[in-house]
Amino acid sequence: MSSIKSWSHWTPEGAFKITPKVLATSWFYELSLGDRPLATYDYAFTAAGSIGAGEHDSTIGAKGASLNVPDDPAKWNGFT
């Protein structure tokens, strides 16, 4: 069995992370900035795209679009 991987992407505001989790029999993806959870999503690419779409601007205190976080987690600059 392979281990479950998380995606991370470093920005001037801190490191964003997408962590796969399972609840009962359903997978979901938790998006966080540092140790602070931001939201959960059905898909990793939806979590990644939410940053640039501005869904978390008020929480992170910056315009997500200006952070240049790729919508595709496979293009994030860190893989943990």
N, C-alpha and C positions, 0 to 999 in steps of 0.2 A: 504494500500500500504506500503510495507517495504522500508526502506531507502537503498540507494545504498552505499555499503561499499568499502573502499579502502584498499589495502594491503600495509604494510610497513615492512622493514627489516633493522635493524641497523647493521652497519659495522664500522670498524675503519675509513673509508673514509667518513662516514656520513650515513644518513638514505635514503634508496631508497624507492620510493613509486610508486605504480601502481594505477592510478585513472581512473575508468570507466567514459567515456564521450559519449555524443550522438551528432551527427551532422546530421541534417535533420532527417532521420529515421534509420541511421546506428550507431551502437555502435563501439567504439574503446577504446583503453587503452593507457593512457599517462604514460610513465615511466619518473620519475624525481629523481634527487639526491638533497636532500634539496629543495630549491626553484628553482632549475635549471632544466628545462625540457630537457630530453635527446632525446626522440623519441616517436613516436606513433606506435601502433601495432593493428592488428585485434583481437588478443587473449591475455589474461593476461599471459598465460604460455609462449608465444613467447616473451613477454616483459621480463619476469623473466629470461628466458634462454639466452637472449641477453647479460646479464651481464657476465655470466661465459664463453660465447663464445668469449668474448673480443671485442664486437662491440663498446664499449664505453671507452676502455682503454685510448686513447689519451685525451678524454674529462675529465675523472675523475682523470687522473694522476696516475693510479695504474693498475695492472693486475687484471681484474675482476675475473679470475679463482681463484686467491689467496684469495678472499674475502669469498669464500664458501657460496655464495647466492644460495639457492635451486632453481631448475628449476620450481618447483611447488609452486605457490603463497600461496597455502593452508598450506605449511610448513614454510612460513616466520614467523619470531619471533614477529611480531606485527600485529595487525588487528585493523584498525581505522574506 
